Amino acid sequence: MELKQLTNAEFKAFSQKFRPSSIYQTTEYAFTMNEEDFDTFFLGLVDDNILKAASLILVRKINGFKYAFAPRGFLIDFNNFSLVETFTKEVKRFLGKRDIVALKISPLIIKKVYDANYKIIGNNPNYENIFNHLKKIGFYHLGYNNYFEAIKPRFEAVVNIDLPYTKIFANIKKPFRTKIRKASRDGIKVYHGNINNLDYLYLQTKNKYPRDLEYFKHLYNFFNKDNMIDFYYSKLDTTEYLQITQSLYSKYEKLSHKLNNELINNKGKNDKIINRKMEVDKIFEDYKNQLVIATKYLREHPNGIILSSALVIKWNEEVYLVIDGYDENYKNFNAKHLLLWKLMGRYSKMGYKRFNLGGISNIQKTNKTYKGLNEFKLNFNAKAIEYAGDFELITNSPLYFMYRKTSSLSNMWKAGK
């Protein structure tokens, strides 16, 4: 077997056919990361002119040393131990000769699968053997991180959309279905945007996400060449929202007057009418307040209000939610709930089988910070997939020793020691 650098076309052809695969092992992602100051190349293991394994390698300087990453790991059958060992050995030699100190991988090796109620519904029977073999051939496991310390999340939430449209909706938790219906009734519409609308996403995520608007544009440009990326946003039609509010205000105003007349005719002795009147008056008061707000929204935003946004990449049979956001000033509209549901329905009808909602924290050990994130994604009836986590392979021992010493000093300086 021989290790060789692959052309863009060779790697693209292999990555398109290989399973399991990831958007982070694509030529499009490589080109995007080139724009983020990473050097990139594709490596493949060839046997008798047949490509057996491959990987995108990203390289970046850290404290003056070159460090490599294989996002979402190698495209290889990790159950084939001899193949994994050979590929690892050749990659290590290749990187070491180029003064790259180490390689970090975050492979798609599934450990366990959980349902939306946190119950284990699947185990990888060969997980321990794969895990121990990686350590045996030189990989150091960086631990079972519970949150987002790794280069890619160790847990992902994935929804099965290979179902009828109505079944997908029925599988969503009831409180979410109620929020989705209300968001639709409030006059919120979902639009298919383009690169010119990406500033909506940036404004909604700039305080939470490390990438900037230029990164979103690069991602869009490279993945859009083969129609692999879509951008969507939701918008409140302020004119329609005011009209809906006025209609409901009028409805409950009339109902309140009607119940009041019934009480007068019954001389206030009917408990059932009294209770109903109190209930209706409460709703009427809510719509009275909403009428003030809706009038203000239309006056200040006659063209509508952008509420939420989502950037998705289509890869093989799966749709990946790369990044999404919402305007916290209008979170009570539940616009992101509606947006994601609409996307699931759309891509289901197009024949996609899975909708990957992205990273979550360890569902068994989550804290208050990420509890809301986990519940939001799992409420769409998502499965939580647990992966092995990050592994590090030292590729140049002398330089790695110097890198670690420099890294330790850097951390001490940052800590003010």
C-alpha positions as a Markdown table, in Angstrom:
| # | Residue | x | y | z |
|---|---|---|---|---|
| 1 | Met | 0.0 | 0.0 | 0.0 |
| 2 | Glu | 1.1 | 3.5 | -0.8 |
| 3 | Leu | 0.2 | 6.9 | 0.7 |
| 4 | Lys | -0.2 | 9.7 | -1.9 |
| 5 | Gln | -1.5 | 13.2 | -2.0 |
| 6 | Leu | -4.8 | 13.2 | -3.8 |
| 7 | Thr | -6.2 | 15.7 | -6.2 |
| 8 | Asn | -9.3 | 17.6 | -5.4 |
| 9 | Ala | -11.2 | 15.5 | -7.9 |
| 10 | Glu | -9.9 | 12.2 | -6.4 |
| 11 | Phe | -10.8 | 13.1 | -2.9 |
| 12 | Lys | -14.2 | 14.5 | -3.8 |
| 13 | Ala | -15.1 | 11.3 | -5.6 |
| 14 | Phe | -14.0 | 9.1 | -2.6 |
| 15 | Ser | -15.7 | 11.3 | 0.0 |
| 16 | Gln | -19.0 | 11.3 | -1.9 |
| 17 | Lys | -19.2 | 7.5 | -1.9 |
| 18 | Phe | -17.7 | 6.8 | 1.6 |
| 19 | Arg | -20.0 | 6.0 | 4.6 |
| 20 | Pro | -20.1 | 7.4 | 7.2 |
| 21 | Ser | -19.0 | 10.7 | 5.9 |
| 22 | Ser | -19.1 | 14.3 | 7.0 |
| 23 | Ile | -19.3 | 17.8 | 5.6 |
| 24 | Tyr | -16.0 | 18.4 | 7.4 |
| 25 | Gln | -14.3 | 15.9 | 5.1 |
| 26 | Thr | -15.0 | 17.6 | 1.8 |
| 27 | Thr | -13.1 | 19.6 | -0.7 |
| 28 | Glu | -15.6 | 22.5 | -0.1 |
| 29 | Tyr | -14.7 | 22.6 | 3.6 |
| 30 | Ala | -11.0 | 22.5 | 2.7 |
| 31 | Phe | -11.4 | 25.5 | 0.5 |
| 32 | Thr | -13.3 | 27.4 | 3.2 |
| 33 | Met | -10.6 | 26.7 | 5.8 |
| 34 | Asn | -7.9 | 27.9 | 3.3 |
| 35 | Glu | -9.6 | 31.3 | 3.6 |
| 36 | Glu | -9.3 | 30.9 | 7.4 |
| 37 | Asp | -5.5 | 30.7 | 7.2 |
| 38 | Phe | -5.2 | 26.9 | 7.3 |
| 39 | Asp | -3.0 | 25.0 | 4.9 |
| 40 | Thr | -4.9 | 22.0 | 3.5 |
| 41 | Phe | -4.1 | 18.8 | 1.6 |
| 42 | Phe | -5.7 | 15.4 | 0.9 |
| 43 | Leu | -4.1 | 12.1 | 1.7 |
| 44 | Gly | -5.1 | 8.7 | 0.4 |
| 45 | Leu | -4.0 | 5.1 | 0.9 |
| 46 | Val | -3.8 | 3.3 | -2.4 |
| 47 | Asp | -3.6 | -0.5 | -2.9 |
| 48 | Asp | -3.4 | -1.8 | -6.5 |
| 49 | Asn | -4.7 | 1.6 | -7.8 |
| 50 | Ile | -7.7 | 1.3 | -5.5 |
| 51 | Leu | -8.2 | 4.0 | -2.9 |
| 52 | Lys | -8.8 | 2.4 | 0.5 |
| 53 | Ala | -8.8 | 5.3 | 2.9 |
| 54 | Ala | -8.5 | 9.1 | 2.7 |
| 55 | Ser | -8.5 | 12.3 | 4.8 |
| 56 | Leu | -8.6 | 16.0 | 4.6 |
| 57 | Ile | -5.7 | 17.4 | 6.7 |
| 58 | Leu | -5.8 | 21.0 | 8.0 |
| 59 | Val | -2.6 | 22.5 | 9.2 |
| 60 | Arg | -2.2 | 25.7 | 11.3 |
| 61 | Lys | 0.6 | 27.3 | 13.2 |
| 62 | Ile | 0.2 | 27.3 | 17.0 |
| 63 | Asn | 2.8 | 29.2 | 19.0 |
| 64 | Gly | 5.1 | 28.9 | 16.0 |
| 65 | Phe | 4.6 | 25.2 | 15.5 |
| 66 | Lys | 2.7 | 23.4 | 12.8 |
| 67 | Tyr | -0.2 | 21.4 | 14.1 |
| 68 | Ala | -2.6 | 19.2 | 12.0 |
| 69 | Phe | -6.3 | 18.4 | 12.3 |
| 70 | Ala | -8.5 | 15.8 | 10.6 |
| 71 | Pro | -11.9 | 17.1 | 11.3 |
| 72 | Arg | -14.4 | 14.2 | 12.0 |
| 73 | Gly | -11.5 | 11.8 | 11.5 |
| 74 | Phe | -10.3 | 9.7 | 8.6 |
| 75 | Leu | -12.6 | 8.3 | 5.9 |
| 76 | Ile | -11.7 | 4.7 | 6.8 |
| 77 | Asp | -13.3 | 1.5 | 8.1 |
| 78 | Phe | -12.2 | 1.7 | 11.8 |
| 79 | Asn | -13.2 | -1.9 | 12.1 |
| 80 | Asn | -10.4 | -2.9 | 9.7 |
| 81 | Phe | -7.5 | -2.7 | 12.2 |
| 82 | Ser | -4.7 | -3.5 | 9.8 |
| 83 | Leu | -5.9 | -0.8 | 7.4 |
| 84 | Val | -6.2 | 1.8 | 10.2 |
| 85 | Glu | -2.7 | 0.9 | 11.4 |
| 86 | Thr | -1.1 | 1.2 | 8.0 |
| 87 | Phe | -2.8 | 4.5 | 7.2 |
| 88 | Thr | -1.9 | 5.9 | 10.6 |
| 89 | Lys | 1.7 | 4.9 | 10.2 |
| 90 | Glu | 2.0 | 6.4 | 6.7 |
| 91 | Val | 0.2 | 9.6 | 7.7 |
| 92 | Lys | 2.4 | 10.0 | 10.8 |
| 93 | Arg | 5.6 | 9.6 | 8.6 |
| 94 | Phe | 4.2 | 12.1 | 6.0 |
| 95 | Leu | 3.4 | 14.8 | 8.6 |
| 96 | Gly | 6.5 | 14.2 | 10.6 |
| 97 | Lys | 8.8 | 14.8 | 7.6 |
| 98 | Arg | 7.0 | 18.2 | 7.2 |
| 99 | Asp | 7.8 | 19.3 | 10.8 |
| 100 | Ile | 4.2 | 18.9 | 11.9 |
| 101 | Val | 4.2 | 18.2 | 15.6 |
| 102 | Ala | 0.9 | 16.3 | 16.0 |
| 103 | Leu | -2.4 | 15.4 | 14.4 |
| 104 | Lys | -5.7 | 15.6 | 16.2 |
| 105 | Ile | -8.8 | 13.7 | 14.9 |
| 106 | Ser | -12.4 | 13.7 | 16.1 |
| 107 | Pro | -13.7 | 10.5 | 14.3 |
| 108 | Leu | -17.2 | 9.5 | 13.6 |
| 109 | Ile | -16.9 | 6.4 | 15.8 |
| 110 | Ile | -20.2 | 5.9 | 17.6 |
| 111 | Lys | -20.1 | 4.9 | 21.2 |
| 112 | Lys | -23.8 | 5.0 | 22.1 |
| 113 | Val | -27.1 | 6.3 | 20.8 |
| 114 | Tyr | -29.9 | 7.8 | 23.1 |
| 115 | Asp | -33.5 | 8.6 | 22.4 |
| 116 | Ala | -35.1 | 12.0 | 23.1 |
| 117 | Asn | -35.9 | 10.7 | 26.7 |
| 118 | Tyr | -32.2 | 10.0 | 27.4 |
| 119 | Lys | -32.6 | 6.3 | 27.2 |
| 120 | Ile | -29.9 | 4.2 | 25.5 |
| 121 | Ile | -31.3 | 2.7 | 22.3 |
| 122 | Gly | -28.0 | 1.6 | 20.7 |
| 123 | Asn | -24.4 | 0.5 | 21.5 |
| 124 | Asn | -21.5 | 0.0 | 19.2 |
| 125 | Pro | -20.5 | -3.6 | 19.9 |
| 126 | Asn | -17.0 | -3.1 | 18.6 |
| 127 | Tyr | -16.4 | 0.2 | 20.3 |
| 128 | Glu | -13.9 | -0.9 | 23.0 |
| 129 | Asn | -11.9 | -2.9 | 20.5 |
| 130 | Ile | -11.7 | 0.1 | 18.1 |
| 131 | Phe | -10.9 | 2.5 | 21.0 |
| 132 | Asn | -8.1 | 0.2 | 22.4 |
| 133 | His | -6.6 | -0.3 | 19.0 |
| 134 | Leu | -6.3 | 3.4 | 18.3 |
| 135 | Lys | -4.4 | 3.8 | 21.6 |
| 136 | Lys | -2.2 | 0.8 | 20.8 |
| 137 | Ile | -1.1 | 2.3 | 17.5 |
| 138 | Gly | -0.1 | 5.6 | 19.1 |
| 139 | Phe | -3.2 | 7.7 | 19.5 |
| 140 | Tyr | -3.7 | 9.4 | 22.8 |
| 141 | His | -7.4 | 9.8 | 23.8 |
| 142 | Leu | -8.0 | 13.4 | 25.1 |
| 143 | Gly | -10.9 | 12.3 | 27.4 |
| 144 | Tyr | -14.6 | 12.0 | 27.3 |
| 145 | Asn | -15.5 | 15.7 | 27.3 |
| 146 | Asn | -19.0 | 16.5 | 28.4 |
| 147 | Tyr | -19.5 | 19.9 | 26.8 |
| 148 | Phe | -17.8 | 21.8 | 23.9 |
| 149 | Glu | -14.1 | 21.6 | 24.7 |
| 150 | Ala | -13.2 | 19.5 | 21.6 |
| 151 | Ile | -12.7 | 20.7 | 18.0 |
| 152 | Lys | -16.1 | 19.1 | 17.1 |
| 153 | Pro | -19.0 | 18.2 | 19.5 |
| 154 | Arg | -18.8 | 14.7 | 21.1 |
| 155 | Phe | -22.6 | 14.6 | 21.0 |
| 156 | Glu | -24.9 | 15.4 | 18.1 |
| 157 | Ala | -28.7 | 15.6 | 17.9 |
| 158 | Val | -30.1 | 13.9 | 14.7 |
| 159 | Val | -33.7 | 13.8 | 13.6 |
| 160 | Asn | -35.0 | 11.0 | 11.3 |
| 161 | Ile | -36.9 | 12.7 | 8.5 |
| 162 | Asp | -37.3 | 9.7 | 6.4 |
| 163 | Leu | -41.0 | 9.7 | 7.3 |
| 164 | Pro | -44.2 | 11.2 | 6.0 |
| 165 | Tyr | -44.4 | 15.0 | 6.7 |
| 166 | Thr | -47.3 | 14.6 | 9.2 |
| 167 | Lys | -45.5 | 11.8 | 11.1 |
| 168 | Ile | -42.4 | 14.0 | 11.6 |
| 169 | Phe | -44.6 | 16.7 | 13.1 |
| 170 | Ala | -46.5 | 14.3 | 15.3 |
| 171 | Asn | -43.2 | 13.0 | 16.7 |
| 172 | Ile | -42.3 | 16.5 | 18.0 |
| 173 | Lys | -43.0 | 17.0 | 21.7 |
| 174 | Lys | -46.5 | 18.5 | 22.2 |
| 175 | Pro | -45.3 | 21.9 | 23.8 |
| 176 | Phe | -43.2 | 22.4 | 20.7 |
| 177 | Arg | -46.0 | 21.6 | 18.3 |
| 178 | Thr | -48.1 | 24.2 | 20.1 |
| 179 | Lys | -45.3 | 26.8 | 19.7 |
| 180 | Ile | -44.9 | 26.0 | 16.0 |
| 181 | Arg | -48.6 | 26.4 | 15.3 |
| 182 | Lys | -48.7 | 29.7 | 17.2 |
| 183 | Ala | -45.7 | 31.1 | 15.4 |
| 184 | Ser | -47.4 | 30.3 | 12.1 |
| 185 | Arg | -50.7 | 31.9 | 13.2 |
| 186 | Asp | -48.8 | 35.1 | 14.3 |
| 187 | Gly | -47.9 | 35.8 | 10.7 |
| 188 | Ile | -44.3 | 34.5 | 10.7 |
| 189 | Lys | -43.1 | 33.4 | 7.3 |
| 190 | Val | -40.0 | 31.4 | 6.3 |
| 191 | Tyr | -37.9 | 32.6 | 3.3 |
| 192 | His | -35.2 | 31.0 | 1.2 |
| 193 | Gly | -32.4 | 33.6 | 1.3 |
| 194 | Asn | -28.9 | 33.9 | -0.3 |
| 195 | Ile | -25.4 | 35.2 | 0.3 |
| 196 | Asn | -26.7 | 38.7 | 0.5 |
| 197 | Asn | -28.8 | 37.9 | 3.5 |
| 198 | Leu | -26.1 | 36.3 | 5.6 |
| 199 | Asp | -25.7 | 39.4 | 7.7 |
| 200 | Tyr | -29.0 | 38.4 | 9.4 |
| 201 | Leu | -27.2 | 35.3 | 10.7 |
| 202 | Tyr | -24.1 | 37.1 | 11.7 |
| 203 | Leu | -26.0 | 39.7 | 13.7 |
| 204 | Gln | -27.8 | 37.0 | 15.5 |
| 205 | Thr | -24.7 | 34.9 | 16.3 |
| 206 | Lys | -21.8 | 37.3 | 16.6 |
| 207 | Asn | -21.8 | 37.2 | 20.4 |
| 208 | Lys | -21.9 | 33.4 | 20.6 |
| 209 | Tyr | -20.0 | 32.1 | 17.6 |
| 210 | Pro | -16.3 | 32.5 | 17.0 |
| 211 | Arg | -16.6 | 32.8 | 13.2 |
| 212 | Asp | -17.3 | 36.1 | 11.4 |
| 213 | Leu | -19.4 | 37.1 | 8.4 |
| 214 | Glu | -16.6 | 36.5 | 6.0 |
| 215 | Tyr | -16.4 | 32.8 | 7.2 |
| 216 | Phe | -20.2 | 32.4 | 6.4 |
| 217 | Lys | -19.6 | 33.9 | 3.0 |
| 218 | His | -16.7 | 31.7 | 2.2 |
| 219 | Leu | -18.7 | 28.6 | 3.3 |
| 220 | Tyr | -21.6 | 29.7 | 1.2 |
| 221 | Asn | -19.5 | 30.4 | -1.9 |
| 222 | Phe | -17.7 | 27.1 | -1.9 |
| 223 | Phe | -20.6 | 24.8 | -1.1 |
| 224 | Asn | -22.9 | 26.7 | -3.3 |
| 225 | Lys | -20.9 | 25.8 | -6.5 |
| 226 | Asp | -22.7 | 22.4 | -6.4 |
| 227 | Asn | -25.9 | 23.6 | -4.8 |
| 228 | Met | -25.0 | 22.0 | -1.5 |
| 229 | Ile | -25.9 | 24.9 | 0.8 |
| 230 | Asp | -29.0 | 26.8 | 1.7 |
| 231 | Phe | -29.8 | 29.8 | 3.8 |
| 232 | Tyr | -33.2 | 30.5 | 5.3 |
| 233 | Tyr | -34.6 | 33.1 | 7.6 |
| 234 | Ser | -38.0 | 33.8 | 9.3 |
| 235 | Lys | -39.7 | 37.1 | 9.2 |
| 236 | Leu | -42.6 | 38.6 | 11.1 |
| 237 | Asp | -45.0 | 40.3 | 8.7 |
| 238 | Thr | -45.9 | 43.2 | 11.0 |
| 239 | Thr | -48.9 | 44.2 | 8.9 |
| 240 | Glu | -50.4 | 40.7 | 9.1 |
| 241 | Tyr | -49.5 | 40.5 | 12.8 |
| 242 | Leu | -51.4 | 43.7 | 13.6 |
| 243 | Gln | -54.4 | 42.5 | 11.5 |
| 244 | Ile | -54.4 | 39.1 | 13.4 |
| 245 | Thr | -54.1 | 40.9 | 16.7 |
| 246 | Gln | -56.9 | 43.3 | 15.9 |
| 247 | Ser | -59.2 | 40.4 | 14.8 |
| 248 | Leu | -58.5 | 38.5 | 18.0 |
| 249 | Tyr | -58.9 | 41.7 | 20.1 |
| 250 | Ser | -62.3 | 42.3 | 18.6 |
| 251 | Lys | -63.4 | 38.7 | 19.0 |
| 252 | Tyr | -62.6 | 38.6 | 22.7 |
| 253 | Glu | -64.0 | 42.0 | 23.3 |
| 254 | Lys | -67.4 | 40.9 | 21.9 |
| 255 | Leu | -67.2 | 37.6 | 23.8 |
| 256 | Ser | -66.5 | 39.5 | 27.0 |
| 257 | His | -69.5 | 41.8 | 26.5 |
| 258 | Lys | -71.7 | 38.8 | 25.7 |
| 259 | Leu | -70.7 | 37.0 | 28.9 |
| 260 | Asn | -71.2 | 40.2 | 30.8 |
| 261 | Asn | -74.8 | 40.5 | 29.6 |
| 262 | Glu | -75.4 | 36.8 | 30.5 |
| 263 | Leu | -74.3 | 37.5 | 34.0 |
| 264 | Ile | -76.6 | 40.5 | 34.3 |
| 265 | Asn | -79.5 | 38.4 | 33.1 |
| 266 | Asn | -78.6 | 35.7 | 35.6 |
| 267 | Lys | -78.0 | 38.3 | 38.3 |
| 268 | Gly | -74.4 | 37.1 | 38.7 |
| 269 | Lys | -75.4 | 33.7 | 40.2 |
| 270 | Asn | -74.0 | 31.4 | 37.5 |
| 271 | Asp | -70.6 | 30.2 | 38.6 |
| 272 | Lys | -69.9 | 28.6 | 35.2 |
| 273 | Ile | -70.5 | 31.9 | 33.4 |
| 274 | Ile | -68.4 | 33.8 | 36.0 |
| 275 | Asn | -65.4 | 31.5 | 35.5 |
| 276 | Arg | -65.7 | 31.7 | 31.8 |
| 277 | Lys | -65.9 | 35.5 | 32.0 |
| 278 | Met | -62.8 | 35.7 | 34.1 |
| 279 | Glu | -61.0 | 33.4 | 31.6 |
| 280 | Val | -62.1 | 35.5 | 28.6 |
| 281 | Asp | -61.2 | 38.8 | 30.3 |
| 282 | Lys | -57.7 | 37.5 | 30.9 |
| 283 | Ile | -57.2 | 36.6 | 27.3 |
| 284 | Phe | -58.8 | 39.9 | 26.2 |
| 285 | Glu | -56.3 | 41.8 | 28.4 |
| 286 | Asp | -53.5 | 39.9 | 26.8 |
| 287 | Tyr | -54.7 | 40.9 | 23.3 |
| 288 | Lys | -55.1 | 44.5 | 24.4 |
| 289 | Asn | -51.5 | 44.6 | 25.4 |
| 290 | Gln | -50.5 | 42.8 | 22.2 |
| 291 | Leu | -52.4 | 45.3 | 20.2 |
| 292 | Val | -50.2 | 48.1 | 21.6 |
| 293 | Ile | -47.1 | 46.1 | 20.8 |
| 294 | Ala | -48.3 | 45.1 | 17.3 |
| 295 | Thr | -49.1 | 48.7 | 16.5 |
| 296 | Lys | -45.6 | 49.7 | 17.6 |
| 297 | Tyr | -43.9 | 47.0 | 15.5 |
| 298 | Leu | -45.7 | 48.1 | 12.3 |
| 299 | Arg | -44.9 | 51.7 | 12.9 |
| 300 | Glu | -41.2 | 51.0 | 13.6 |
| 301 | His | -40.7 | 48.0 | 11.2 |
| 302 | Pro | -43.2 | 48.4 | 8.3 |
| 303 | Asn | -41.1 | 45.9 | 6.2 |
| 304 | Gly | -41.2 | 43.3 | 8.9 |
| 305 | Ile | -38.7 | 41.9 | 11.5 |
| 306 | Ile | -36.1 | 39.2 | 10.9 |
| 307 | Leu | -36.5 | 36.8 | 13.8 |
| 308 | Ser | -34.4 | 33.7 | 13.1 |
| 309 | Ser | -32.0 | 32.3 | 10.6 |
| 310 | Ala | -30.3 | 29.0 | 9.6 |
| 311 | Leu | -27.5 | 27.9 | 7.3 |
| 312 | Val | -27.6 | 24.3 | 6.2 |
| 313 | Ile | -25.4 | 22.0 | 4.1 |
| 314 | Lys | -26.8 | 19.1 | 2.2 |
| 315 | Trp | -24.4 | 16.1 | 2.1 |
| 316 | Asn | -25.3 | 12.7 | 0.8 |
| 317 | Glu | -28.6 | 11.7 | 2.6 |
| 318 | Glu | -28.2 | 14.2 | 5.5 |
| 319 | Val | -28.9 | 17.8 | 6.0 |
| 320 | Tyr | -26.5 | 19.6 | 8.5 |
| 321 | Leu | -27.6 | 22.6 | 10.5 |
| 322 | Val | -24.2 | 24.4 | 10.3 |
| 323 | Ile | -25.2 | 27.5 | 12.3 |
| 324 | Asp | -28.5 | 29.0 | 13.4 |
| 325 | Gly | -29.5 | 32.1 | 15.3 |
| 326 | Tyr | -32.4 | 34.2 | 16.5 |
| 327 | Asp | -33.1 | 37.7 | 17.8 |
| 328 | Glu | -33.4 | 37.5 | 21.5 |
| 329 | Asn | -35.5 | 40.6 | 21.6 |
| 330 | Tyr | -38.3 | 38.6 | 20.0 |
| 331 | Lys | -37.7 | 35.1 | 21.4 |
| 332 | Asn | -41.3 | 34.9 | 22.6 |
| 333 | Phe | -42.4 | 34.4 | 19.0 |
| 334 | Asn | -40.7 | 31.0 | 18.9 |
| 335 | Ala | -39.6 | 31.7 | 15.3 |
| 336 | Lys | -36.7 | 29.3 | 15.4 |
| 337 | His | -39.0 | 26.4 | 16.3 |
| 338 | Leu | -41.1 | 27.2 | 13.2 |
| 339 | Leu | -38.0 | 27.7 | 11.0 |
| 340 | Leu | -36.4 | 24.4 | 11.8 |
| 341 | Trp | -39.7 | 22.5 | 11.5 |
| 342 | Lys | -40.3 | 24.0 | 8.1 |
| 343 | Leu | -36.8 | 22.9 | 7.0 |
| 344 | Met | -37.3 | 19.4 | 8.3 |
| 345 | Gly | -40.5 | 19.1 | 6.3 |
| 346 | Arg | -39.0 | 20.6 | 3.2 |
| 347 | Tyr | -36.0 | 18.3 | 3.1 |
| 348 | Ser | -38.0 | 15.3 | 4.0 |
| 349 | Lys | -40.1 | 15.9 | 0.9 |
| 350 | Met | -36.9 | 16.2 | -1.2 |
| 351 | Gly | -35.8 | 12.7 | -0.1 |
| 352 | Tyr | -33.2 | 13.4 | 2.6 |
| 353 | Lys | -33.2 | 10.9 | 5.5 |
| 354 | Arg | -31.6 | 12.8 | 8.4 |
| 355 | Phe | -31.6 | 16.3 | 9.8 |
| 356 | Asn | -28.5 | 16.9 | 11.9 |
| 357 | Leu | -29.2 | 19.6 | 14.4 |
| 358 | Gly | -25.6 | 19.8 | 15.5 |
| 359 | Gly | -23.8 | 19.6 | 18.8 |
| 360 | Ile | -25.3 | 19.1 | 22.3 |
| 361 | Ser | -23.6 | 18.5 | 25.6 |
| 362 | Asn | -23.5 | 15.1 | 27.4 |
| 363 | Ile | -27.2 | 14.4 | 28.0 |
| 364 | Gln | -26.3 | 12.4 | 31.1 |
| 365 | Lys | -24.2 | 15.1 | 32.7 |
| 366 | Thr | -25.4 | 18.4 | 31.3 |
| 367 | Asn | -25.3 | 21.6 | 33.4 |
| 368 | Lys | -27.7 | 24.6 | 33.5 |
| 369 | Thr | -25.7 | 26.4 | 30.8 |
| 370 | Tyr | -26.5 | 23.7 | 28.2 |
| 371 | Lys | -29.8 | 22.3 | 29.5 |
| 372 | Gly | -31.9 | 24.5 | 27.3 |
| 373 | Leu | -29.8 | 23.8 | 24.2 |
| 374 | Asn | -30.2 | 20.0 | 24.7 |
| 375 | Glu | -33.9 | 20.2 | 25.4 |
| 376 | Phe | -34.6 | 22.4 | 22.4 |
| 377 | Lys | -32.9 | 20.0 | 20.0 |
| 378 | Leu | -34.2 | 16.8 | 21.6 |
| 379 | Asn | -37.8 | 18.1 | 21.6 |
| 380 | Phe | -37.8 | 17.6 | 17.9 |
| 381 | Asn | -37.6 | 13.9 | 18.6 |
| 382 | Ala | -33.9 | 13.8 | 17.9 |
| 383 | Lys | -31.6 | 11.0 | 18.8 |
| 384 | Ala | -28.5 | 11.9 | 20.7 |
| 385 | Ile | -25.4 | 10.3 | 19.1 |
| 386 | Glu | -22.3 | 9.9 | 21.3 |
| 387 | Tyr | -18.9 | 9.7 | 19.6 |
| 388 | Ala | -15.5 | 8.7 | 20.9 |
| 389 | Gly | -14.1 | 12.2 | 21.3 |
| 390 | Asp | -10.7 | 13.6 | 20.3 |
| 391 | Phe | -7.5 | 11.7 | 19.8 |
| 392 | Glu | -4.0 | 13.1 | 19.3 |
| 393 | Leu | -1.2 | 11.4 | 17.4 |
| 394 | Ile | 2.4 | 12.7 | 17.9 |
| 395 | Thr | 4.0 | 12.9 | 14.5 |
| 396 | Asn | 7.3 | 14.6 | 15.3 |
| 397 | Ser | 8.5 | 13.8 | 18.9 |
| 398 | Pro | 11.4 | 16.3 | 19.2 |
| 399 | Leu | 9.3 | 19.2 | 17.9 |
| 400 | Tyr | 6.2 | 18.1 | 19.9 |
| 401 | Phe | 8.3 | 18.2 | 23.1 |
| 402 | Met | 9.3 | 21.8 | 22.3 |
| 403 | Tyr | 5.7 | 22.6 | 21.4 |
| 404 | Arg | 4.4 | 21.3 | 24.7 |
| 405 | Lys | 7.0 | 23.3 | 26.6 |
| 406 | Thr | 6.1 | 26.5 | 24.7 |
| 407 | Ser | 2.4 | 25.8 | 25.1 |
| 408 | Ser | 2.8 | 25.4 | 28.9 |
| 409 | Leu | 4.7 | 28.7 | 29.1 |
| 410 | Ser | 2.1 | 30.4 | 27.0 |
| 411 | Asn | -0.6 | 29.1 | 29.3 |
| 412 | Met | 1.3 | 30.4 | 32.3 |
| 413 | Trp | 1.7 | 33.8 | 30.8 |
| 414 | Lys | -2.0 | 33.9 | 30.0 |
| 415 | Ala | -2.9 | 33.0 | 33.6 |
| 416 | Gly | -0.7 | 35.8 | 34.8 |
| 417 | Lys | 1.8 | 33.5 | 36.6 |
